[in-house]
């Protein structure tokens, strides 16, 4: 019983410790300050949420306004390729 309690306590410790890290959100300015020439920024987002799209849009616009030439890589469903081609 004591060993089982230790295992369960350890599992809960990891969940409690890691949960705040997984749910951290950064403000636009905090991310934008890290976008510099020669850097790679990975941004995880929640699919199908307009806030995610707006954040990326604002980051790209701010980078272009700063005379940067950002490159954006997206994970998209291949069924969306027609819409991408049309927009290009």
C-alpha positions as CSV (number, residue, x, y, z in Angstrom):
1,X,0.0,0.0,0.0
2,X,2.8,2.4,0.9
3,X,4.5,1.8,-2.5
4,X,1.2,2.4,-4.4
5,X,0.8,5.7,-2.5
6,X,4.3,6.8,-3.4
7,X,3.6,6.0,-7.1
8,X,0.3,7.9,-7.0
9,X,1.9,10.8,-5.2
10,X,4.7,11.0,-7.8
11,X,2.2,11.0,-10.7
12,X,0.2,13.8,-9.1
13,X,3.4,15.7,-8.5
14,X,4.3,15.6,-12.2
15,X,0.8,16.5,-13.2
16,X,0.7,19.5,-10.9
17,X,4.2,20.5,-11.8
18,X,3.7,20.3,-15.6
19,X,0.2,21.6,-15.9
20,X,1.1,25.3,-15.5
21,X,3.8,24.9,-18.1
22,X,1.4,23.5,-20.6
23,X,-1.2,26.2,-20.1
24,X,1.2,29.2,-20.3
25,X,0.0,31.9,-22.7
26,X,2.2,34.8,-23.8
27,X,1.1,38.2,-24.8
28,X,1.7,39.5,-28.4
29,X,4.4,41.9,-27.4
30,X,6.3,39.3,-25.5
31,X,6.4,37.0,-28.5
32,X,7.1,39.8,-30.9
33,X,10.1,40.9,-28.9
34,X,11.7,37.5,-29.6
35,X,11.1,37.6,-33.4
36,X,14.5,38.7,-34.8
37,X,16.3,37.9,-38.0
38,X,17.9,34.5,-37.9
39,X,15.6,33.2,-35.1
40,X,13.0,30.4,-35.3
41,X,9.9,30.7,-33.2
42,X,7.6,27.8,-32.6
43,X,4.0,28.7,-31.7
44,X,1.5,26.0,-30.6
45,X,-2.1,27.0,-31.0
46,X,-5.5,25.6,-30.6
47,X,-7.0,24.6,-34.0
48,X,-10.2,26.4,-35.1
49,X,-9.9,29.2,-32.7
50,X,-10.1,32.7,-34.3
51,X,-7.7,34.0,-31.6
52,X,-4.9,31.8,-32.9
53,X,-5.3,33.1,-36.4
54,X,-5.5,36.7,-35.2
55,X,-2.3,36.3,-33.1
56,X,-0.4,35.0,-36.1
57,X,-1.7,37.7,-38.3
58,X,-0.6,40.4,-35.8
59,X,2.8,38.9,-35.4
60,X,3.4,38.7,-39.2
61,X,2.1,42.3,-39.7
62,X,4.3,43.6,-36.9
63,X,7.4,41.8,-38.4
64,X,6.7,43.2,-41.9
65,X,6.2,46.7,-40.4
66,X,9.7,46.3,-38.7
67,X,11.2,45.7,-42.2
68,X,11.6,42.0,-41.5
69,X,10.8,39.3,-44.0
70,X,9.2,36.5,-41.9
71,X,8.8,33.0,-43.2
72,X,5.6,31.2,-41.9
73,X,5.3,27.5,-41.9
74,X,1.9,26.0,-41.2
75,X,0.5,22.6,-40.4
76,X,-2.5,22.3,-42.7
77,X,-4.8,19.5,-43.9
78,X,-4.0,18.7,-47.5
79,X,-7.7,19.3,-48.3
80,X,-7.0,23.0,-47.7
81,X,-4.4,23.2,-50.5
82,X,-6.9,24.6,-53.0
83,X,-7.6,27.6,-50.6
84,X,-3.9,28.2,-50.1
85,X,-3.3,28.1,-53.9
86,X,-6.1,30.5,-54.5
87,X,-4.8,33.0,-51.9
88,X,-1.3,32.9,-53.4
